[in-house]
Amino acid sequence: MKMVAAIIRTISLERVVRSLQDIGIRGLTISEIKGIGEQVQFNKPYSIHDRIEIIVPDEKANEAENAILEYAHTGLAGDGLIAVYPADSVIKIRTKEKMQG
């Protein structure tokens, strides 16, 4: 299993979520975040973005990355980033089922 985490512009959120749903990803977490990126904004100490986290089988991680890139990319500073981490153990709390992938 892999965790795919993406920090994206808020304006891209709905398009990115739809693209992930279109490839069969149903469960995801969305958080509004503040951060400091490469571009310093003198009138605001932090920029506001959204963070999406999904846990997918290994073979679905590249497809998820591509879906996010397709709909979050504008080519401008502040588009965000994507990170993929190994998810060594994923357990559904309700069912106590260990997910395989």
KEMI-255977 format. One record per residue (C-alpha): chain; residue number from 1; residue in one letter; y, z, x. Coordinates in steps of 0.5 Angstrom, whole numbers, padded with zeros to 4 digits. Each point is the difference from the previous one (the first is absolute). Example, Ala and Ser with C-alpha at 12.3 -4.5 7.8 and 13.67 -1.06 7.14 Angstrom:
residues 2
pt chain = A, resi = 1, resn = A, Y = -0009, Z = 0016, X = 0025
pt chain = A, resi = 2, resn = S, Y = 0007, Z = -0002, X = 0002
END
This chain:
residues 101
pt chain = A, resi = 1, resn = M, Y = 0000, Z = 0000, X = 0000
pt chain = A, resi = 2, resn = K, Y = 0007, Z = -0001, X = 0002
pt chain = A, resi = 3, resn = M, Y = 0007, Z = 0003, X = -0002
pt chain = A, resi = 4, resn = V, Y = 0005, Z = -0006, X = 0000
pt chain = A, resi = 5, resn = A, Y = 0007, Z = 0003, X = 0000
pt chain = A, resi = 6, resn = A, Y = 0006, Z = -0004, X = -0001
pt chain = A, resi = 7, resn = I, Y = 0008, Z = 0002, X = 0000
pt chain = A, resi = 8, resn = I, Y = 0003, Z = -0005, X = -0004
pt chain = A, resi = 9, resn = R, Y = 0007, Z = -0002, X = -0004
pt chain = A, resi = 10, resn = T, Y = 0001, Z = 0003, X = -0007
pt chain = A, resi = 11, resn = I, Y = 0002, Z = -0006, X = -0002
pt chain = A, resi = 12, resn = S, Y = -0007, Z = -0003, X = 0002
pt chain = A, resi = 13, resn = L, Y = -0004, Z = 0005, X = -0003
pt chain = A, resi = 14, resn = E, Y = -0002, Z = -0003, X = -0007
pt chain = A, resi = 15, resn = R, Y = -0002, Z = -0007, X = 0003
pt chain = A, resi = 16, resn = V, Y = -0004, Z = 0004, X = 0006
pt chain = A, resi = 17, resn = V, Y = -0004, Z = 0004, X = -0005
pt chain = A, resi = 18, resn = R, Y = -0001, Z = -0006, X = -0005
pt chain = A, resi = 19, resn = S, Y = -0003, Z = -0004, X = 0006
pt chain = A, resi = 20, resn = L, Y = -0005, Z = 0006, X = 0002
pt chain = A, resi = 21, resn = Q, Y = -0002, Z = 0001, X = -0007
pt chain = A, resi = 22, resn = D, Y = -0001, Z = -0008, X = 0000
pt chain = A, resi = 23, resn = I, Y = -0005, Z = 0001, X = 0006
pt chain = A, resi = 24, resn = G, Y = -0004, Z = 0006, X = -0004
pt chain = A, resi = 25, resn = I, Y = 0003, Z = 0006, X = 0003
pt chain = A, resi = 26, resn = R, Y = 0001, Z = 0005, X = -0006
pt chain = A, resi = 27, resn = G, Y = 0002, Z = 0006, X = 0003
pt chain = A, resi = 28, resn = L, Y = 0006, Z = 0002, X = 0005
pt chain = A, resi = 29, resn = T, Y = 0005, Z = 0005, X = 0001
pt chain = A, resi = 30, resn = I, Y = 0007, Z = -0002, X = 0000
pt chain = A, resi = 31, resn = S, Y = 0006, Z = 0005, X = 0003
pt chain = A, resi = 32, resn = E, Y = 0007, Z = -0001, X = 0001
pt chain = A, resi = 33, resn = I, Y = 0002, Z = 0002, X = 0007
pt chain = A, resi = 34, resn = K, Y = 0006, Z = 0000, X = 0005
pt chain = A, resi = 35, resn = G, Y = 0000, Z = -0002, X = 0007
pt chain = A, resi = 36, resn = I, Y = 0004, Z = -0002, X = 0006
pt chain = A, resi = 37, resn = G, Y = -0002, Z = -0007, X = 0002
pt chain = A, resi = 38, resn = E, Y = 0002, Z = -0005, X = 0006
pt chain = A, resi = 39, resn = Q, Y = 0006, Z = -0001, X = -0004
pt chain = A, resi = 40, resn = V, Y = 0005, Z = 0005, X = 0000
pt chain = A, resi = 41, resn = Q, Y = 0005, Z = 0001, X = -0006
pt chain = A, resi = 42, resn = F, Y = 0006, Z = 0003, X = 0001
pt chain = A, resi = 43, resn = N, Y = 0002, Z = 0002, X = -0007
pt chain = A, resi = 44, resn = K, Y = -0007, Z = 0003, X = -0002
pt chain = A, resi = 45, resn = P, Y = -0004, Z = 0004, X = 0005
pt chain = A, resi = 46, resn = Y, Y = -0007, Z = -0002, X = -0003
pt chain = A, resi = 47, resn = S, Y = -0003, Z = -0007, X = -0003
pt chain = A, resi = 48, resn = I, Y = -0004, Z = 0001, X = -0007
pt chain = A, resi = 49, resn = H, Y = -0006, Z = -0004, X = 0000
pt chain = A, resi = 50, resn = D, Y = -0007, Z = 0001, X = -0004
pt chain = A, resi = 51, resn = R, Y = -0007, Z = 0002, X = 0003
pt chain = A, resi = 52, resn = I, Y = -0006, Z = -0003, X = -0003
pt chain = A, resi = 53, resn = E, Y = -0007, Z = 0003, X = 0003
pt chain = A, resi = 54, resn = I, Y = -0006, Z = -0003, X = -0002
pt chain = A, resi = 55, resn = I, Y = -0007, Z = 0001, X = 0002
pt chain = A, resi = 56, resn = V, Y = -0005, Z = -0006, X = 0000
pt chain = A, resi = 57, resn = P, Y = -0007, Z = -0002, X = 0003
pt chain = A, resi = 58, resn = D, Y = 0001, Z = -0003, X = 0007
pt chain = A, resi = 59, resn = E, Y = -0001, Z = -0007, X = -0002
pt chain = A, resi = 60, resn = K, Y = 0006, Z = 0001, X = -0005
pt chain = A, resi = 61, resn = A, Y = 0005, Z = 0002, X = 0005
pt chain = A, resi = 62, resn = N, Y = 0002, Z = -0007, X = 0002
pt chain = A, resi = 63, resn = E, Y = 0001, Z = -0002, X = -0007
pt chain = A, resi = 64, resn = A, Y = 0004, Z = 0006, X = -0002
pt chain = A, resi = 65, resn = E, Y = 0005, Z = -0001, X = 0007
pt chain = A, resi = 66, resn = N, Y = 0001, Z = -0008, X = -0002
pt chain = A, resi = 67, resn = A, Y = 0001, Z = 0002, X = -0007
pt chain = A, resi = 68, resn = I, Y = 0006, Z = 0005, X = 0002
pt chain = A, resi = 69, resn = L, Y = 0003, Z = -0005, X = 0005
pt chain = A, resi = 70, resn = E, Y = 0000, Z = -0005, X = -0005
pt chain = A, resi = 71, resn = Y, Y = 0004, Z = 0003, X = -0005
pt chain = A, resi = 72, resn = A, Y = 0004, Z = 0005, X = 0005
pt chain = A, resi = 73, resn = H, Y = 0003, Z = -0004, X = 0005
pt chain = A, resi = 74, resn = T, Y = 0007, Z = -0003, X = 0000
pt chain = A, resi = 75, resn = G, Y = 0001, Z = -0001, X = 0007
pt chain = A, resi = 76, resn = L, Y = 0006, Z = 0005, X = 0000
pt chain = A, resi = 77, resn = A, Y = 0000, Z = 0007, X = 0004
pt chain = A, resi = 78, resn = G, Y = -0003, Z = 0005, X = -0004
pt chain = A, resi = 79, resn = D, Y = -0006, Z = -0004, X = -0003
pt chain = A, resi = 80, resn = G, Y = -0004, Z = 0006, X = 0002
pt chain = A, resi = 81, resn = L, Y = -0007, Z = 0001, X = 0003
pt chain = A, resi = 82, resn = I, Y = -0007, Z = 0000, X = -0001
pt chain = A, resi = 83, resn = A, Y = -0005, Z = 0005, X = 0003
pt chain = A, resi = 84, resn = V, Y = -0008, Z = 0000, X = -0001
pt chain = A, resi = 85, resn = Y, Y = -0004, Z = 0006, X = 0002
pt chain = A, resi = 86, resn = P, Y = -0007, Z = 0002, X = 0000
pt chain = A, resi = 87, resn = A, Y = -0002, Z = 0004, X = -0006
pt chain = A, resi = 88, resn = D, Y = -0006, Z = 0003, X = 0003
pt chain = A, resi = 89, resn = S, Y = -0002, Z = 0005, X = -0006
pt chain = A, resi = 90, resn = V, Y = 0003, Z = -0002, X = -0007
pt chain = A, resi = 91, resn = I, Y = -0002, Z = 0004, X = -0006
pt chain = A, resi = 92, resn = K, Y = 0001, Z = 0000, X = -0007
pt chain = A, resi = 93, resn = I, Y = 0002, Z = 0007, X = -0002
pt chain = A, resi = 94, resn = R, Y = -0002, Z = -0001, X = -0008
pt chain = A, resi = 95, resn = T, Y = -0007, Z = -0002, X = 0001
pt chain = A, resi = 96, resn = K, Y = -0001, Z = 0003, X = 0007
pt chain = A, resi = 97, resn = E, Y = -0002, Z = -0007, X = 0002
pt chain = A, resi = 98, resn = K, Y = 0001, Z = -0003, X = 0007
pt chain = A, resi = 99, resn = M, Y = 0002, Z = -0007, X = 0000
pt chain = A, resi = 100, resn = Q, Y = -0003, Z = -0005, X = 0005
pt chain = A, resi = 101, resn = G, Y = 0003, Z = -0006, X = 0003
END
